Every structure is written in structure tokens, then in C-alpha cells.
Amino acid sequence: MSFLSDPSAWIALITLTILEIVLGIDNIVFISILSGKLPADQQEKARKIGLGLALVSRILLLLCINWVKNATNALFTLPIGGMLGNMPEERRQELMGISPRDLVLLLGGVFLIYKSVKEIHAKLEGEDEHGNAPAAPSFMSVLVQIMILDVVFSLDSVITAVGMADQIGVMIAAVVIAVGFMLLFSGAIAGFVEKHPTVKMLALAFLVLIGVNLISEGAGFHIEKGFTYFAMAFSVGVEMLNLRLRKGTPVHLKGGASKSEP
């Protein structure tokens, strides 16, 4: 706890906490959408367990900090050198090498796009051609899906933390504070998303965008996160104006979980 007397450590803690909260927004949205498919009495429990798993996975990765630092080292190299032309050698090696982080981001991006597109299709199409609504997922299956994406979001989050701070205590403190903040507001975010179907569709579109970003990052093509977050913030701003101006009964998507009366 020697970092408590170090002003630079406090600056790193505040900066890293804010960054972890921003990076955790997509995690909250995904957990909120998945938990929203459960019965109303199980949704809050799923959100809390999901964020708890996110905290545990982040702390475990921080405790395995040496592995995390080496997660960007190439496991193998793709034989695509001839396709890269006269690129600088460092950039060629970056594109040809596949690291553990790249694999996690690629697989996680594909999974996130698949789940988001499938959810969009289910909300728009509803019942199949035989009139059968899709079966409601079990509590355990929702938790498994949350765990898979927790690993993806946690690895990216922890690599960011390792790059910004030197002391493990600062990193763990920032992660704990950020997840605590997410726990505090996850219910309000989930309720808002479920209450407004157009916001839910926008959130699913965001998850597709984030999945594309993960695949791009895993393939070695960096997309500045600031551009993505600006586009998301602008879209949310426009949707807030629409919600304020919209009159009449809002659109109801198909397949929503039944809510218990207060």
C-alpha cells in the first residue's frame, strides 16, 4: 500500500478508473441484454453475478501479470509476407504474427457479432414459420455466455491497465472501483434498455460495431477507440432526442421477457 503516499499513483488510479469505467460500458450493455432474456426475478441476479465474474477475471489476470505482458508475443506467424508488399518490417511482423491476445479478440469478436445479430433477428422476426417462439435461455446458459465475453473484455481491459500503471495495487484498486460503479448503475442501464425497444436495437448495433473492432484489433488493424465512442455517443444523443420528441405508443419488439408488475 506504499502507493497511497505517492501523488503520481493517485493520478494513475483516477485516470485508470475512469478509463476502466468507459471500457466497461460495452460489458454492461452485453450483460443487460443477455439478462433481459431471463424471467424478471432472475435478471438482477444474473447482472450481479456477471459483473462479479468480470471483477474476478480481471483480478486473476492482473495477478498473472507476467502472462498478460507476454500475451502480445506471437505464438505463430501467418505465411502472408508476399501479400504485404514493401511494408516496414516491424509492421509486417505485427500483421503476420498471431498472439494469444489476437486469438482472444478474434474469437470474442466473432462470438459477439453472432450473438448480437442473432438477437436482432429474433427481436425483428419473432416466431418462426411454424409459429414457435424461440425457447427462453436457461439461467446457466446466460451465465456461460456472460463468462465468455467477460474474458474478452477483461483481457483488453487488463492490458490497458498494465500499460498505464506500474503498481499492481493501483491496477486492482482501479478495477474494483470501476466494477463497483458498474454494479451501482447496471440496474438503471438495464431497465432503460429494456423499457425502450429502439434503444435496445441501438445497443445491439453497438455490440456489432464493437465485435468488428475486436476482430480488426485482433487482425492487427487498430481502430482508434475515440472514434468508436464518439459515434456511439452521437447516436445515443440522437436517440435521446427521438425519445423526447416521439409521440404515441413506442414500437414493441418481439420476444421480450415478461416483467412482473411493481
C-alpha positions as CSV (number, residue, x, y, z in Angstrom):
1,M,0.0,0.0,0.0
2,S,3.0,2.3,-0.4
3,F,1.4,3.8,-3.4
4,L,-1.1,5.6,-1.1
5,S,1.5,8.3,-0.4
6,D,2.6,8.7,-4.0
7,P,0.8,11.5,-5.8
8,S,1.6,10.0,-9.2
9,A,0.0,6.8,-8.2
10,W,-3.2,8.6,-7.2
11,I,-3.3,10.3,-10.6
12,A,-2.8,6.9,-12.3
13,L,-5.6,5.5,-10.1
14,I,-8.1,8.2,-11.1
15,T,-7.2,8.1,-14.8
16,L,-7.2,4.3,-14.9
17,T,-10.5,4.1,-13.0
18,I,-12.2,6.5,-15.5
19,L,-10.8,4.5,-18.4
20,E,-11.9,1.2,-16.9
21,I,-15.4,2.5,-16.5
22,V,-15.5,3.7,-20.1
23,L,-14.2,0.4,-21.4
24,G,-16.7,-1.5,-19.2
25,I,-19.8,0.2,-20.7
26,D,-19.9,-2.4,-23.6
27,N,-19.6,-5.1,-20.9
28,I,-22.7,-3.7,-19.0
29,V,-24.7,-3.4,-22.2
30,F,-24.0,-7.0,-23.2
31,I,-24.8,-8.3,-19.7
32,S,-28.0,-6.2,-19.6
33,I,-29.2,-7.6,-23.0
34,L,-28.5,-11.2,-22.1
35,S,-30.0,-10.9,-18.6
36,G,-33.1,-9.3,-20.1
37,K,-34.0,-12.6,-21.8
38,L,-34.4,-14.2,-18.4
39,P,-37.6,-14.0,-16.2
40,A,-37.8,-10.7,-14.3
41,D,-37.0,-12.3,-10.9
42,Q,-33.6,-13.6,-12.3
43,Q,-32.4,-10.6,-14.2
44,E,-30.8,-8.7,-11.3
45,K,-29.1,-11.8,-10.0
46,A,-27.6,-12.6,-13.5
47,R,-26.4,-9.0,-13.8
48,K,-24.7,-9.1,-10.4
49,I,-23.1,-12.5,-10.9
50,G,-22.0,-11.4,-14.4
51,L,-20.3,-8.3,-13.1
52,G,-18.8,-10.3,-10.2
53,L,-17.3,-12.7,-12.7
54,A,-15.9,-9.7,-14.6
55,L,-14.2,-8.5,-11.5
56,V,-12.8,-11.9,-10.6
57,S,-11.5,-12.5,-14.2
58,R,-9.8,-9.0,-14.2
59,I,-8.1,-9.6,-10.8
60,L,-6.9,-13.1,-11.8
61,L,-5.4,-11.7,-15.0
62,L,-3.7,-8.9,-13.0
63,L,-2.3,-11.5,-10.6
64,C,-0.9,-13.3,-13.7
65,I,0.7,-10.1,-14.9
66,N,3.7,-11.8,-16.4
67,W,1.4,-13.8,-18.7
68,V,-0.6,-10.7,-19.6
69,K,2.6,-8.9,-20.6
70,N,3.6,-11.8,-22.8
71,A,0.1,-12.1,-24.3
72,T,1.1,-9.9,-27.1
73,N,4.1,-12.1,-28.2
74,A,3.4,-14.1,-31.4
75,L,2.5,-17.7,-31.0
76,F,2.9,-18.4,-34.7
77,T,3.3,-16.5,-37.9
78,L,1.0,-16.5,-40.9
79,P,2.6,-17.1,-44.3
80,I,1.3,-13.9,-45.9
81,G,4.5,-12.0,-46.3
82,G,4.2,-11.9,-50.1
83,M,0.8,-10.1,-49.8
84,L,2.1,-7.3,-47.7
85,G,4.3,-5.7,-50.3
86,N,7.0,-3.2,-49.2
87,M,5.7,-2.5,-45.7
88,P,8.2,-1.7,-42.9
89,E,9.5,-4.9,-41.3
90,E,8.0,-4.1,-37.9
91,R,4.5,-3.6,-39.4
92,R,4.9,-6.8,-41.4
93,Q,5.7,-8.8,-38.3
94,E,2.8,-7.3,-36.5
95,L,0.3,-8.3,-39.2
96,M,1.9,-11.8,-39.7
97,G,2.2,-12.7,-36.0
98,I,-0.7,-14.1,-34.1
99,S,-0.5,-13.7,-30.3
100,P,-2.8,-15.1,-27.5
101,R,-4.4,-11.6,-27.3
102,D,-5.1,-11.7,-31.0
103,L,-6.8,-15.1,-30.8
104,V,-9.0,-14.0,-27.9
105,L,-10.0,-10.8,-29.6
106,L,-10.7,-12.6,-32.9
107,L,-12.8,-15.3,-31.4
108,G,-14.5,-12.9,-29.0
109,G,-15.4,-10.5,-31.8
110,V,-16.9,-13.3,-33.9
111,F,-18.9,-14.5,-30.9
112,L,-20.2,-11.0,-30.1
113,I,-21.3,-10.3,-33.7
114,Y,-23.0,-13.7,-33.9
115,K,-24.9,-13.2,-30.6
116,S,-25.9,-9.6,-31.5
117,V,-27.1,-10.4,-35.0
118,K,-29.0,-13.4,-33.7
119,E,-30.6,-11.2,-31.1
120,I,-31.5,-8.5,-33.6
121,H,-33.1,-11.2,-35.9
122,A,-35.1,-12.7,-33.0
123,K,-36.4,-9.3,-32.0
124,L,-37.4,-8.4,-35.5
125,E,-38.8,-11.7,-36.7
126,G,-40.2,-13.1,-33.5
127,E,-41.8,-16.6,-34.0
128,D,-40.5,-18.9,-36.8
129,E,-42.5,-20.0,-39.8
130,H,-44.2,-22.7,-37.7
131,G,-45.4,-20.2,-35.2
132,N,-43.0,-21.3,-32.5
133,A,-41.3,-18.7,-30.4
134,P,-37.6,-19.4,-29.6
135,A,-37.1,-21.2,-26.3
136,A,-36.1,-19.0,-23.4
137,P,-32.5,-19.5,-22.4
138,S,-31.7,-21.1,-19.0
139,F,-30.0,-19.1,-16.2
140,M,-26.8,-21.2,-16.6
141,S,-26.6,-20.7,-20.4
142,V,-26.8,-17.0,-19.9
143,L,-24.0,-17.0,-17.3
144,V,-21.8,-19.1,-19.6
145,Q,-22.2,-16.6,-22.4
146,I,-21.5,-13.7,-20.0
147,M,-18.4,-15.5,-18.8
148,I,-17.1,-15.9,-22.4
149,L,-17.4,-12.2,-23.1
150,D,-16.1,-11.3,-19.7
151,V,-12.8,-13.0,-20.6
152,V,-12.6,-11.0,-23.9
153,F,-13.4,-7.6,-22.3
154,S,-11.2,-8.4,-19.3
155,L,-8.1,-9.2,-21.3
156,D,-8.3,-5.9,-23.2
157,S,-9.1,-4.0,-20.0
158,V,-6.1,-5.5,-18.1
159,I,-3.7,-5.0,-21.0
160,T,-4.7,-1.3,-20.9
161,A,-4.2,-1.2,-17.1
162,V,-0.7,-2.8,-17.4
163,G,0.2,-0.2,-20.0
164,M,-0.9,2.7,-17.8
165,A,0.3,1.8,-14.3
166,D,3.3,0.2,-12.7
167,Q,1.9,-0.9,-9.3
168,I,-0.4,-4.0,-9.1
169,G,-2.2,-2.3,-6.2
170,V,-3.2,0.6,-8.3
171,M,-4.5,-1.6,-11.1
172,I,-6.5,-3.8,-8.8
173,A,-8.0,-0.8,-6.9
174,A,-9.0,0.8,-10.2
175,V,-10.7,-2.4,-11.4
176,V,-12.6,-2.8,-8.1
177,I,-13.8,0.8,-8.1
178,A,-14.8,0.6,-11.8
179,V,-16.8,-2.7,-11.3
180,G,-18.4,-1.3,-8.2
181,F,-19.5,1.7,-10.3
182,M,-20.9,-0.6,-12.9
183,L,-22.7,-2.6,-10.3
184,L,-24.3,0.6,-8.9
185,F,-25.7,1.7,-12.3
186,S,-26.2,-1.7,-14.1
187,G,-29.8,-1.9,-13.0
188,A,-30.7,1.5,-14.2
189,I,-29.0,0.9,-17.5
190,A,-30.7,-2.5,-18.0
191,G,-34.1,-1.1,-17.1
192,F,-33.7,1.8,-19.5
193,V,-32.6,-0.5,-22.4
194,E,-35.5,-2.9,-21.8
195,K,-38.0,-0.1,-21.5
196,H,-37.2,1.4,-24.8
197,P,-37.0,-1.1,-27.7
198,T,-35.3,1.3,-30.1
199,V,-32.6,1.9,-27.5
200,K,-32.2,-1.9,-27.3
201,M,-31.8,-2.2,-31.0
202,L,-29.2,0.7,-30.9
203,A,-27.3,-1.1,-28.2
204,L,-27.3,-4.3,-30.2
205,A,-25.9,-2.4,-33.2
206,F,-23.2,-1.0,-30.9
207,L,-22.3,-4.6,-29.9
208,V,-21.9,-5.5,-33.6
209,L,-19.7,-2.4,-34.0
210,I,-17.6,-3.5,-31.0
211,G,-17.3,-7.0,-32.4
212,V,-16.0,-5.6,-35.7
213,N,-13.5,-3.5,-33.7
214,L,-12.3,-6.6,-31.8
215,I,-11.8,-8.6,-35.0
216,S,-10.0,-5.6,-36.6
217,E,-7.8,-5.3,-33.5
218,G,-7.0,-9.0,-33.4
219,A,-6.1,-8.9,-37.1
220,G,-3.6,-6.1,-36.4
221,F,-5.6,-3.2,-37.8
222,H,-6.0,-0.7,-34.9
223,I,-9.2,1.4,-34.9
224,E,-9.0,4.4,-32.5
225,K,-11.4,3.8,-29.7
226,G,-12.2,7.5,-29.5
227,F,-13.8,7.4,-33.0
228,T,-16.0,4.4,-31.9
229,Y,-17.0,6.0,-28.7
230,F,-17.8,9.4,-30.4
231,A,-20.0,7.6,-33.0
232,M,-21.8,5.7,-30.1
233,A,-22.2,8.9,-28.1
234,F,-23.6,10.8,-31.1
235,S,-26.1,8.0,-31.9
236,V,-27.2,7.9,-28.2
237,G,-27.7,11.7,-28.3
238,V,-29.9,11.5,-31.4
239,E,-31.9,8.6,-29.9
240,M,-32.5,10.7,-26.7
241,L,-33.9,13.5,-28.9
242,N,-36.1,10.9,-30.6
243,L,-37.4,9.6,-27.3
244,R,-38.2,13.1,-26.2
245,L,-40.0,14.0,-29.4
246,R,-41.6,10.8,-30.2
247,K,-45.4,10.7,-29.7
248,G,-47.8,7.9,-29.4
249,T,-47.1,4.3,-28.3
250,P,-43.5,3.2,-28.8
251,V,-42.6,0.3,-31.0
252,H,-42.6,-3.1,-29.2
253,L,-40.1,-5.7,-30.3
254,K,-40.9,-9.3,-30.2
255,G,-39.6,-11.9,-27.7
256,G,-39.1,-9.6,-24.7
257,A,-39.1,-11.2,-21.2
258,S,-42.3,-10.7,-19.2
259,K,-41.9,-8.2,-16.4
260,S,-43.6,-8.5,-13.1
261,E,-45.9,-5.7,-12.0
262,P,-44.4,-3.5,-9.3
